[in-house]
Amino acid sequence: MLRTFADVKNSISAGDTVTDVLEGYLTAIKSNEHLNAFLEVFEDSARKQAQIIDQKVKDGSAGRLAGMVIGLKDNLCFKDHKVSAASKILDGFESLYTATAVQRLLDQDAIIIGRLNCDEFAMGSSNENSSFGPVLNSKNINCVPGGSSGGSASAVATGLCTAALGSDTGGSIRQPASFTGTYGVKPSYGRISRYGLIAYASSFDQIGPFTNDIEDAALLTEIMAGEDVFDATTLSQNVENYSTPGEERKNLKVAVIKESFELEGTDPEIKAQLEEIMTKLSADGHSVEKVSFPYLDYMVPTYYVLTTAEASSNLSRFDGVHFGHRSQGAKGVEETYKKSRSEGFGPEVKRRIMAGTFVLSHGYYDAYYTKGQKVRRVLQNKTDEIFKSYDFIILPTTPTTAFELNAVSDPISMYLQDIYTVHANLTGNPAISLPLGKHSNGMPFGVQVIADHYKEKEMFDFSRQLEKIVENG
């Protein structure tokens, strides 16, 4: 089974064609339909693209990603292909253009194999909120793969594609990466263009990859990154060479969030293995210290105040008039809006739209939204203060391993699954989940590395170093 791009390149060097590689993945997808990871497989367009790339390989003109087969979370646009954000409100909608991040991969001869299931409009932490049913975790099919990018995580973990793209608003790449034993990257805010990503919360959303090794994660982030005229929030600074490992650094200063060891509900085995990693880092000559981040309890409430407000605004365009689902029984404009949105949106999306509309309403705007923005600034200042003294922050990606389907029914309990991941979204820092943990229950879990703003290169290099230390320690 071809899990990494190195595996793919070795297969092609041994005589296989890109078409052979693609057909292997298509067969694997059919064998694993029970996981419900793919909403649609783009067999025809993928095969045509594979034939074109095979010719390029023969001509010596193939791009850097020739042979890499990539799945897209179902909130990323790909021209002339359907995209629905796993919602009935976008039933039958076909994209008129391709997202910038996707186009940059296509320009390097990647193959897009299909669209992957996710929580509706990326709202969820378990992939149980999709209008098309939950995704299963191939590590244990009784468990969730995490969310919202659960289809992407499950597909990569199972070897149904070489890599997949997801979006991370509050942990929607890193949390499912932790639950499935894959690598998940959330770049700095503005590092990768959001053009062509169906928006949930615009000041939080970032596109990033799922992979089965650190090298593929670095390569894909490097290729997708960079300024884009279609997204004014993208960074204008040059993108460094993430895919070429730098020299290993000595005497790094690493901060470990002290409260992550004190939070009730964090699995004791996750704490114990993080302690072991701290010991191994220290033994390798690095300074590792527990640092207090006293605002942990404020992060999830602040995140949900601000993201629901942005969602209320962003999702107002899905009205049954312009595109997507339109209620058949509606009469008049107002009833069309009401019935189309009532029928098209699922319960969690409705909950967040209503919460966000309340947050932005007259009389509550200052009490909630304005205060939330002030707290966000406090969180940012405290994080910047830590990075004045330390090179990296490490903490668990998730408080537990993957939980069973239907095990978390209370919305607040579900929101708390993001307790360790929302930090990087609130502050805009780059973060990665590394599959360094294995629980006695047989399930994987991730260790999260957060770096200072725009220091993806350093984050990838430290991640490589940390992997070696853990493996050899």
C-alpha positions as CSV (number, residue, x, y, z in Angstrom):
1,M,0.0,0.0,0.0
2,L,1.4,3.4,-1.1
3,R,1.1,5.6,2.0
4,T,3.7,8.3,1.4
5,F,5.0,10.2,-1.7
6,A,8.3,8.4,-1.3
7,D,6.5,5.1,-1.7
8,V,4.8,6.4,-4.8
9,K,8.1,7.6,-6.4
10,N,9.7,4.3,-5.6
11,S,6.8,2.5,-7.3
12,I,7.2,4.6,-10.4
13,S,10.9,4.2,-10.4
14,A,10.4,0.4,-10.3
15,G,8.3,0.6,-13.5
16,D,4.7,1.4,-12.4
17,T,2.9,4.3,-14.2
18,V,1.0,7.1,-12.5
19,T,-2.1,5.4,-13.8
20,D,-1.1,2.2,-12.0
21,V,-0.7,4.2,-8.8
22,L,-4.1,5.8,-9.2
23,E,-5.8,2.5,-10.0
24,G,-4.4,1.1,-6.7
25,Y,-6.0,3.9,-4.8
26,L,-9.3,3.5,-6.6
27,T,-9.3,-0.1,-5.7
28,A,-8.6,0.7,-2.0
29,I,-11.4,3.2,-1.9
30,K,-13.9,0.6,-3.2
31,S,-12.7,-1.9,-0.6
32,N,-13.2,0.7,2.2
33,E,-16.6,2.2,1.3
34,H,-17.9,1.3,4.7
35,L,-15.7,4.1,6.2
36,N,-17.9,6.6,4.4
37,A,-14.8,8.8,3.9
38,F,-15.5,9.8,0.2
39,L,-18.6,11.6,-0.8
40,E,-17.6,11.3,-4.5
41,V,-14.7,9.8,-6.4
42,F,-13.6,11.7,-9.5
43,E,-12.7,8.6,-11.4
44,D,-13.0,10.1,-14.9
45,S,-11.1,13.3,-14.4
46,A,-8.5,11.6,-12.2
47,R,-7.8,9.0,-14.9
48,K,-7.5,11.6,-17.6
49,Q,-5.1,13.6,-15.4
50,A,-3.0,10.4,-14.7
51,Q,-2.6,9.8,-18.5
52,I,-1.4,13.4,-19.0
53,I,1.1,13.1,-16.2
54,D,2.4,9.7,-17.5
55,Q,3.2,11.4,-20.8
56,K,5.0,14.2,-18.8
57,V,7.0,11.7,-16.9
58,K,8.1,10.2,-20.2
59,D,9.0,13.6,-21.5
60,G,10.9,14.6,-18.4
61,S,8.6,17.6,-17.8
62,A,6.5,16.3,-14.8
63,G,6.0,18.6,-11.8
64,R,7.2,18.1,-8.2
65,L,4.0,16.2,-7.3
66,A,3.8,13.8,-10.2
67,G,2.1,10.7,-8.9
68,M,0.8,12.2,-5.7
69,V,-3.0,11.4,-5.3
70,I,-4.8,13.9,-3.2
71,G,-8.3,14.0,-1.7
72,L,-10.2,17.2,-1.0
73,K,-12.3,18.1,2.0
74,D,-15.8,18.8,0.7
75,N,-15.4,22.5,1.3
76,L,-12.7,23.2,-1.2
77,C,-13.7,24.2,-4.7
78,F,-12.5,22.3,-7.8
79,K,-13.7,23.6,-11.1
80,D,-16.5,21.6,-12.8
81,H,-16.8,19.3,-9.8
82,K,-19.4,19.2,-7.1
83,V,-18.8,20.7,-3.7
84,S,-21.3,20.7,-0.9
85,A,-19.6,21.3,2.5
86,A,-21.4,18.1,3.4
87,S,-24.7,20.0,3.5
88,K,-28.0,19.6,1.8
89,I,-28.2,23.4,1.3
90,L,-25.6,23.0,-1.5
91,D,-27.2,20.0,-3.1
92,G,-26.2,19.7,-6.8
93,F,-23.9,22.7,-6.7
94,E,-20.9,22.5,-9.1
95,S,-17.9,24.8,-8.6
96,L,-17.2,27.4,-11.2
97,Y,-13.5,27.8,-10.3
98,T,-10.7,26.0,-8.4
99,A,-9.3,27.0,-5.0
100,T,-5.9,28.6,-5.1
101,A,-4.4,26.0,-2.8
102,V,-5.8,23.2,-5.0
103,Q,-4.6,24.9,-8.2
104,R,-1.0,25.1,-6.9
105,L,-1.0,21.4,-6.3
106,L,-2.5,20.7,-9.8
107,D,0.2,22.9,-11.3
108,Q,2.8,20.5,-9.9
109,D,0.9,17.5,-11.4
110,A,-0.9,16.2,-8.3
111,I,-4.1,14.2,-9.1
112,I,-7.3,15.1,-7.3
113,I,-9.1,11.8,-6.6
114,G,-12.4,13.0,-5.0
115,R,-14.1,14.9,-2.3
116,L,-14.1,13.8,1.3
117,N,-16.8,13.7,3.9
118,C,-16.7,16.3,6.7
119,D,-18.9,17.9,9.4
120,E,-21.4,20.1,7.8
121,F,-19.8,23.5,6.9
122,A,-16.8,22.3,9.0
123,M,-18.8,22.6,12.2
124,G,-17.9,19.6,14.5
125,S,-15.3,17.6,16.2
126,S,-16.3,14.1,15.3
127,N,-17.6,14.0,11.7
128,E,-21.0,13.0,13.0
129,N,-22.6,16.2,11.7
130,S,-22.4,15.5,8.0
131,S,-25.6,15.4,6.1
132,F,-24.3,12.2,4.5
133,G,-23.6,10.2,7.6
134,P,-20.6,9.8,9.9
135,V,-17.1,8.8,8.9
136,L,-15.6,5.8,10.6
137,N,-12.1,5.6,12.0
138,S,-10.2,2.7,10.4
139,K,-8.1,2.3,13.5
140,N,-11.3,1.2,15.2
141,I,-14.6,1.4,13.2
142,N,-16.6,1.9,16.4
143,C,-14.8,5.2,17.0
144,V,-15.1,8.6,15.3
145,P,-12.1,9.9,13.2
146,G,-12.4,13.4,14.7
147,G,-13.7,16.5,12.9
148,S,-14.4,18.4,11.1
149,S,-12.0,17.0,8.5
150,G,-12.7,13.4,9.4
151,G,-13.0,12.1,5.9
152,S,-9.6,13.5,5.0
153,A,-8.0,12.0,8.1
154,S,-9.6,8.6,7.7
155,A,-8.7,8.4,4.0
156,V,-5.0,9.2,4.6
157,A,-4.8,6.9,7.6
158,T,-6.3,4.0,5.5
159,G,-4.1,4.6,2.5
160,L,-7.0,5.7,0.2
161,C,-4.9,8.6,-1.1
162,T,-1.3,9.8,-0.7
163,A,-2.5,13.0,1.1
164,A,-5.6,15.0,1.7
165,L,-6.5,18.6,2.3
166,G,-8.6,19.8,5.2
167,S,-9.5,23.1,6.8
168,D,-8.7,24.1,10.4
169,T,-10.8,26.6,12.1
170,G,-10.4,25.5,15.7
171,G,-8.5,22.2,15.3
172,S,-10.3,20.6,12.4
173,I,-7.1,19.2,10.9
174,R,-5.0,18.6,14.0
175,Q,-7.7,16.9,16.1
176,P,-8.6,14.2,13.5
177,A,-4.9,13.8,12.8
178,S,-4.5,12.9,16.5
179,F,-7.4,10.5,16.4
180,T,-6.2,8.7,13.3
181,G,-2.4,8.6,13.8
182,T,-1.6,11.0,10.9
183,Y,0.2,14.3,10.5
184,G,-1.9,17.4,10.4
185,V,-0.7,21.0,9.7
186,K,-2.4,24.3,10.4
187,P,-0.2,27.0,9.0
188,S,0.1,30.6,10.2
189,Y,-3.0,32.6,9.4
190,G,-2.5,34.0,5.9
191,R,0.2,31.6,4.9
192,I,-2.1,29.7,2.5
193,S,-4.8,31.4,0.5
194,R,-8.4,30.8,1.5
195,Y,-9.7,31.6,-2.0
196,G,-12.0,28.8,-2.9
197,L,-12.5,27.5,0.6
198,I,-16.2,27.7,1.7
199,A,-15.9,30.0,4.7
200,Y,-16.9,29.0,8.2
201,A,-15.1,31.7,10.2
202,S,-12.9,33.9,8.0
203,S,-10.5,35.2,10.6
204,F,-9.8,31.6,11.9
205,D,-9.9,29.3,8.8
206,Q,-6.8,27.9,7.3
207,I,-6.2,25.1,4.7
208,G,-3.6,22.5,5.5
209,P,-2.5,18.9,4.6
210,F,-3.0,15.4,6.1
211,T,-0.1,13.1,5.4
212,N,1.5,9.9,6.6
213,D,5.0,11.5,7.1
214,I,6.5,14.8,8.0
215,E,8.2,15.2,4.6
216,D,4.9,15.1,2.6
217,A,3.4,17.6,5.1
218,A,6.3,20.0,4.6
219,L,6.3,19.7,0.8
220,L,2.6,20.3,0.4
221,T,2.6,23.3,2.7
222,E,5.5,24.8,0.8
223,I,3.8,24.4,-2.6
224,M,0.4,25.7,-1.4
225,A,1.8,28.7,0.6
226,G,2.4,32.2,-0.7
227,E,0.7,35.4,-1.6
228,D,-2.5,35.3,-3.7
229,V,-4.2,38.3,-5.4
230,F,-7.5,36.7,-4.7
231,D,-7.1,36.7,-0.9
232,A,-6.1,40.0,0.6
233,T,-5.2,38.2,4.0
234,T,-2.4,36.2,2.5
235,L,1.2,37.0,3.6
236,S,3.4,38.9,1.1
237,Q,6.7,37.5,2.5
238,N,8.6,34.8,0.7
239,V,7.9,31.1,1.4
240,E,10.9,29.3,2.8
241,N,12.0,25.8,1.7
242,Y,10.1,23.7,4.2
243,S,10.8,20.4,2.3
244,T,14.6,20.5,2.7
245,P,15.5,19.7,6.3
246,G,17.7,22.3,8.0
247,E,20.5,21.6,10.4
248,E,19.4,20.2,13.8
249,R,19.4,22.9,16.4
250,K,21.0,22.6,19.8
251,N,19.9,24.0,23.2
252,L,16.3,24.8,22.1
253,K,14.0,26.3,24.7
254,V,10.7,24.5,24.8
255,A,7.7,25.5,26.8
256,V,5.1,23.0,27.9
257,I,1.7,24.4,28.8
258,K,1.4,23.6,32.5
259,E,-2.4,23.7,32.6
260,S,-2.5,20.8,30.1
261,F,-1.3,18.5,32.9
262,E,-3.9,19.9,35.3
263,L,-7.0,19.9,33.2
264,E,-9.6,17.5,34.4
265,G,-10.5,15.1,31.6
266,T,-7.1,14.8,30.0
267,D,-6.2,11.1,29.8
268,P,-3.5,10.1,32.3
269,E,-1.6,8.1,29.7
270,I,-1.4,11.1,27.4
271,K,0.0,13.2,30.3
272,A,2.5,10.4,31.1
273,Q,3.8,10.1,27.5
274,L,4.1,13.8,27.2
275,E,6.3,13.8,30.4
276,E,8.4,11.1,28.8
277,I,8.9,13.3,25.7
278,M,9.9,16.2,27.9
279,T,12.5,13.9,29.6
280,K,13.9,12.8,26.3
281,L,14.1,16.4,25.0
282,S,16.0,17.4,28.2
283,A,18.4,14.4,27.8
284,D,19.1,15.6,24.3
285,G,20.4,18.9,25.7
286,H,17.3,21.1,25.3
287,S,15.7,23.3,28.0
288,V,12.2,22.1,28.7
289,E,10.0,24.0,31.1
290,K,6.4,24.0,32.2
291,V,4.9,27.5,31.5
292,S,1.6,28.8,32.8
293,F,-1.0,29.8,30.3
294,P,-3.7,30.9,32.7
295,Y,-6.4,31.5,30.1
296,L,-7.1,27.9,29.0
297,D,-10.7,28.1,30.4
298,Y,-11.4,31.2,28.3
299,M,-10.3,29.9,25.0
300,V,-13.2,27.6,24.0
301,P,-15.9,30.2,25.0
302,T,-14.0,33.0,23.2
303,Y,-13.6,30.8,20.1
304,Y,-17.3,30.0,20.0
305,V,-18.5,33.5,20.5
306,L,-16.3,34.8,17.6
307,T,-16.6,31.9,15.2
308,T,-20.4,31.7,15.5
309,A,-20.6,35.4,14.8
310,E,-18.5,35.0,11.7
311,A,-20.5,31.9,10.6
312,S,-23.8,33.8,11.0
313,S,-22.5,36.4,8.5
314,N,-20.8,33.9,6.1
315,L,-23.7,31.5,5.9
316,S,-26.3,34.2,5.1
317,R,-25.5,33.7,1.4
318,F,-27.0,30.3,1.4
319,D,-30.6,31.5,1.1
320,G,-32.3,29.2,-1.4
321,V,-32.4,32.0,-4.0
322,H,-28.9,32.3,-5.6
323,F,-27.8,28.6,-5.7
324,G,-28.2,25.3,-4.0
325,H,-31.3,23.9,-2.3
326,R,-34.6,25.7,-2.7
327,S,-37.7,24.6,-0.9
328,Q,-40.3,23.3,-3.3
329,G,-43.2,24.2,-1.0
330,A,-42.3,27.9,-0.4
331,K,-44.4,30.8,-1.6
332,G,-42.8,34.2,-1.8
333,V,-39.3,35.5,-1.0
334,E,-39.5,35.4,2.9
335,E,-40.9,31.9,3.0
336,T,-38.3,30.7,0.4
337,Y,-35.6,31.9,2.7
338,K,-37.1,30.4,5.8
339,K,-38.0,27.0,4.4
340,S,-34.9,26.6,2.2
341,R,-32.6,27.3,5.2
342,S,-34.7,25.2,7.6
343,E,-34.6,22.2,5.3
344,G,-31.0,22.7,4.0
345,F,-29.1,23.2,7.2
346,G,-28.5,20.5,9.8
347,P,-29.0,21.0,13.6
348,E,-25.4,21.9,14.5
349,V,-25.2,24.5,11.8
350,K,-28.5,26.0,12.8
351,R,-27.4,26.1,16.4
352,R,-24.2,28.1,15.5
353,I,-26.0,30.4,13.1
354,M,-28.5,31.3,15.9
355,A,-25.8,31.7,18.5
356,G,-23.8,34.0,16.2
357,T,-26.9,36.0,15.3
358,F,-27.6,36.5,19.0
359,V,-23.9,37.5,19.6
360,L,-24.1,40.2,16.9
361,S,-27.6,41.5,17.8
362,H,-28.3,44.9,19.1
363,G,-27.7,45.1,22.9
364,Y,-25.5,42.1,23.0
365,Y,-22.7,43.0,20.5
366,D,-20.5,44.8,23.0
367,A,-21.2,42.3,25.8
368,Y,-20.2,39.3,23.7
369,Y,-18.5,40.0,20.3
370,T,-16.5,43.1,21.4
371,K,-15.5,41.4,24.6
372,G,-14.5,38.2,22.7
373,Q,-12.2,40.3,20.5
374,K,-10.6,41.8,23.6
375,V,-10.0,38.4,25.1
376,R,-8.5,37.3,21.8
377,R,-6.0,40.1,22.1
378,V,-5.1,39.1,25.6
379,L,-4.5,35.5,24.4
380,Q,-2.3,36.8,21.5
381,N,-0.2,39.0,23.8
382,K,0.4,36.1,26.3
383,T,1.4,33.8,23.5
384,D,3.8,36.4,22.0
385,E,5.3,36.8,25.5
386,I,6.0,33.1,25.7
387,F,7.7,33.2,22.3
388,K,10.0,35.9,23.5
389,S,11.6,33.4,25.8
390,Y,11.0,30.0,24.1
391,D,11.4,28.6,20.6
392,F,8.4,26.3,20.7
393,I,5.3,25.3,22.7
394,I,4.3,21.7,23.0
395,L,1.1,20.2,24.5
396,P,-1.3,17.4,23.7
397,T,-3.3,17.7,20.5
398,T,-6.4,16.2,22.2
399,P,-7.3,15.4,25.8
400,T,-8.2,11.8,24.9
401,T,-8.0,9.3,22.1
402,A,-10.8,8.9,19.6
403,F,-14.1,8.4,21.4
404,E,-16.9,6.0,20.2
405,L,-19.7,7.0,17.8
406,N,-22.6,8.7,19.6
407,A,-20.6,8.8,22.9
408,V,-20.6,12.6,23.1
409,S,-24.1,14.0,22.7
410,D,-23.9,17.2,24.7
411,P,-22.8,20.2,22.5
412,I,-20.7,21.7,25.3
413,S,-18.8,18.5,25.9
414,M,-18.2,18.2,22.1
415,Y,-16.9,21.8,22.0
416,L,-14.4,21.0,24.7
417,Q,-12.7,18.4,22.4
418,D,-11.0,21.4,20.9
419,I,-9.6,22.7,24.2
420,Y,-5.9,22.3,23.1
421,T,-6.3,23.2,19.4
422,V,-8.2,26.4,19.4
423,H,-5.2,28.3,20.9
424,A,-3.3,28.4,17.5
425,N,-6.5,29.6,15.6
426,L,-7.3,32.3,18.1
427,T,-3.7,33.6,17.9
428,G,-2.9,32.8,14.3
429,N,0.2,30.7,15.1
430,P,1.3,27.7,13.0
431,A,0.8,24.3,14.6
432,I,1.2,20.7,13.8
433,S,0.0,17.4,15.3
434,L,2.6,14.6,15.3
435,P,1.5,11.0,15.7
436,L,3.9,10.3,18.5
437,G,1.6,8.7,21.1
438,K,0.1,5.2,21.4
439,H,-2.5,4.4,24.1
440,S,-2.9,1.1,25.8
441,N,-6.4,1.0,24.3
442,G,-4.6,0.6,20.9
443,M,-5.5,4.0,19.6
444,P,-3.0,6.7,18.5
445,F,-2.9,10.3,19.8
446,G,-0.9,13.3,18.7
447,V,1.6,15.7,20.3
448,Q,1.1,19.3,19.2
449,V,3.9,21.7,18.4
450,I,3.1,25.4,18.1
451,A,5.6,27.8,16.7
452,D,5.9,31.6,16.5
453,H,4.1,33.4,13.7
454,Y,5.3,32.6,10.2
455,K,8.0,30.2,11.4
456,E,6.7,27.1,9.6
457,K,10.3,26.3,8.5
458,E,11.5,26.1,12.1
459,M,8.3,24.1,13.1
460,F,8.9,21.4,10.5
461,D,12.6,21.2,11.3
462,F,11.9,20.8,15.1
463,S,9.2,18.3,14.3
464,R,11.7,16.1,12.4
465,Q,14.1,16.5,15.3
466,L,11.5,15.6,17.9
467,E,10.5,12.5,16.0
468,K,14.1,11.3,16.0
469,I,14.5,12.0,19.7
470,V,11.2,10.1,20.6
471,E,12.1,7.2,18.3
472,N,15.7,6.9,19.6
473,G,15.3,8.0,23.2
